[in-house]
Amino acid sequence: MSNESIKLFISYSHKDEVLREELATHLAIMKRQGEITTWYDRQIGAGSEWANQIDNNLKKADIILLLISSYFLASDYCYDIELKLAMKRHEAGEALVVPIILRPVNWSGAPFGKLQAYPKDAKPVTSWANQDEAFMSVIQGIRIAVNNLRELRQQKLQQKETAINQYKKKVEEALSDGKISLPERDTLDELRDELGLTAEDASEIEKLAFEPWKRYEENLQKYKKTLIKVIEHEYPFSEQTQRDLELRQRDLGIKTEDVACIQQPILAQAEANYQEKLQEEQEAEAKQLELQKQQEKEEYENKLRHYEQEFLKAVEGEYPLSEVVRNRINSLQQSLGLKAEDVARIQQPFIAQAEAQYQEKLQEEQKAEAKRLELQKQQEKEEYENKLRHYEQEFLKVIEREYPLSEVVRNEFNSLQQSLGLKAEDVAQIEQPILAQAEAKYQEKLQQEQVAQQQQKEAERAKQLELQKQQEKERYGNKLRHYKQEFLKAIEREYPLSEVVRNEFNSLQQSLGLKAEDVTRIEQPILAQAEAKYQGKLEAEQTRRQQQQEAERVQQLEVQRQKEWETQKQQHQPTKKHYQSFTKLTGHSEMFAGVRSVAISPDGQIIASGSEDNTIKLWNLETKQEIRTLSEHSSLVRAVTFSLDGKILVSCSNDKSIKLWNWKTGEEIGTLTGHSKEVTTVAISPNGETLASGSDDKTIKLWSLKTKQEICTLSGHSGYVQSVAFSPDGQTLASGGTDYTIKLWSISTYKEILSLADSINVRSVAISPNGQTLASGNLNSEVKVWNLPTGKLRQTLSGHLDSFFGSGVLSVAISPDGRILASGCNLDKTIKLWNLATGELLQTLSGHSKGVTSVVFSPDGQNLISGSYDKTIRVWY
């Protein structure tokens, strides 16, 4: 509690707002260190009841700062409400009131007149020659009050802990027998009042002290429930159950005498119930045995009748009885539990009658069988001869097609022989003369084929050796060509080669099995040419930079000579120079939710913001309220833009996709894919028909918004494409990249028409409404202004902070009247406004707590919207 921040309430007149803000600035270090929190009425949210908010925070404050001025004393609300409540709490010891004299005023006789006032000697802040020293004196006084309040809190906390321990010890003495008697209660109540404890504190201490007794009583009830459950399941107890109950007693920590008190009545009742149940079961068992004997006799007679019926059915269906039927009848006898003598008495008359009928039928069947056998022998002989003729015909057909016979064919004839049921000697008699003739023809043909095959093998062997040599030579040549291609690619990407790349090519040489002299022969001319280009490039780059620096110096001198004349022209003066304040929009609230892009609809009513939290939020500019959130991207949103008619919102993301939205309904109406890496920037042509997108895959793609199909790919950048912008006539597209260049493209021919060289990565580009000026921001925190038709650099604007670790100017925008240039910087967290014609710095806007990522003017130029890594959007007006 003593380490909690001290709550400061600032009571002041709104006419002293500037001095209140200066005080808040000086209090910032104490807030950052967690010593204090501050509250004043400007923190009341829209729609809240301000009087209740002020009253609630004033009652919660530890220190109340009264910012005294003539305005404060003249304010009915400050003097009659806030001051009275503050002094009431001060006099009650609930809060500390600290007057701070802002302006000279007669405050003698005021309710706070006897209190220590600050700055030193109660000298008004505005009377100090250096107001920072005045506020330093105020902060020292506040810090003393904060430290005193903390020490007082710590003393009260220690006193209360001592009182609690003393009362707890007394309660534990009273609970030695498990309860608090009436005399002990009076003693405890007197001690509680003496120690200054509340009834709630005492109740909580007693509750904690009584907890062990309460748990023991609960364990007794648990044991009782367990005992009742066991008796319902088993009685008398087995030895195992008795041991389990003893373990239950031990686990619950119950004394043996308490267990005996629980068990005695329960076990007595259980024993009486058990004896009564035992007697009832014995009487029921005697009756059951008598009834069972009668039922068994009737069941046996029924089984005999059933067996008689089944045996009669079996004999009528089959005689003599088969082994299966006999086994079934025996199984029936066993299953019914019938005696053998009873079964024999049933079977004897039925078997005698069936035997007589069977013998008569047998004689008639023997006569008929003799006739049938004679006829069958004659038919079988004819059928056998037909089968022999069929076998002979099939054998001749096969021998004519194939000889010697394959194993498959031989097996087929064996199967045919078996299926026809032919004897082996009859088959041999058919096959022998046919095979003899076929063998003679086969031997003659075989000799001829052997001679031809031998000649063919010799020719093929010679041809194979020659072909093998040729293939090995070609494979080695292909490997050399592959090595050369890979080496050329590596040299084009990087020269001089790094140690890693060099090791990769050594490994490639070994894996391809190339000779060192062949590799040297490939590499030597390539390296020589690369070295020459490299040295030439170094010399050219050095010369180019020297020329550029000289040209910039001359240009700056020319600009300085013309600046005085140009600034006198009214047509070059911006219609609005200064933005007075801003409104902060918050809603992107995840840990990594920096706003990467902002856009405003053509009617100036809707703001769109794309964030690192993978969402797009839409805001009403007039109400400053969030309308909806679009959440279909799977990675951070890099850029957003509205179509010219305001119906479509376009977004791009690190998920490599571009999405088209009906922002009014929140419906996704299309997804464009084609880039192989993150899509970083998008722009829509003035006629609303063409969409341009730039990517880390170093390309720009043009898309038809009508068909949602790719039109073409513009390749020319050797680094990531960071920003694209259309000219007002839609005929030119500008793009900036990490390859230190700005490229201008013809939309009619899809060709590069001009390349402008910068000294470092280009992060953003914008084109003026008249199409004559191009502005760009780079990694060095510079803003450059170019003549778009000629590509000539007009001036370089330096004003933002620069650092090796910064990201430079991330966004530039030109006002609708073409007179103001806005630039947002990551490192210094500011937005700077420049006169586009003269390069004069007009204003610096500070307010974002992290780098500024995006800036855009409203269509009427009256508002400037900015996005930042601090997760906020700010509307400047």
Salt bridges, closest charged atoms under 4 A:
ASP16 OD1 - ARG103 NE 2.81
GLU17 OE2 - ARG20 NH2 2.27
GLU17 OE1 - ARG42 NE 3.16
GLU22 OE2 - HIS26 NE2 3.30
GLU35 OE2 - ARG143 NH1 2.85
ASP41 OD2 - HIS14 NE2 2.52
ASP55 OD2 - LYS59 NZ 3.13
ASP62 OD2 - ARG153 NH2 2.74
GLU94 OE1 - ARG89 NE 3.46
ASP132 OD1 - HIS26 NE2 3.32
GLU173 OE1 - LYS170 NZ 3.68
ASP189 OD1 - ARG185 NH1 3.56
ASP189 OD1 - ARG192 NH1 3.82
ASP193 OD1 - ARG192 NH2 3.38
ASP201 OD2 - LYS160 NZ 3.33
GLU206 OE2 - ARG185 NH1 2.83
GLU211 OE2 - ARG215 NH1 3.92
ASP251 OD1 - ARG250 NH2 3.35
GLU310 OE2 - LYS313 NZ 3.91
ASP342 OD1 - ARG345 NH2 3.64
GLU369 OE2 - ARG372 NH2 2.13
GLU394 OE2 - LYS397 NZ 3.86
GLU431 OE2 - ARG410 NH2 2.86
GLU458 OE2 - ARG461 NH1 3.19
GLU486 OE2 - LYS489 NZ 3.79
ASP518 OD1 - ARG521 NH2 3.45
GLU523 OE2 - ARG502 NH2 2.69
GLU541 OE2 - ARG544 NH2 2.70
GLU541 OE2 - ARG545 NE 2.98
GLU550 OE2 - ARG553 NH2 2.60
GLU552 OE2 - LYS784 NZ 3.75
GLU558 OE1 - ARG561 NH2 2.34
GLU612 OE2 - ARG596 NH1 3.21
ASP613 OD2 - HIS588 ND1 3.03
GLU626 OE2 - LYS617 NZ 3.21
ASP655 OD2 - HIS633 ND1 3.02
GLU668 OE2 - LYS659 NZ 3.18
ASP697 OD2 - HIS675 ND1 3.01
GLU710 OE2 - LYS701 NZ 3.27
ASP739 OD2 - HIS717 ND1 2.88
GLU752 OE2 - LYS743 NZ 3.45
ASP758 OD1 - LYS784 NZ 2.87
ASP828 OD2 - HIS800 ND1 2.95
ASP870 OD2 - HIS848 ND1 3.02
ASP870 OD2 - ARG874 NH2 3.70
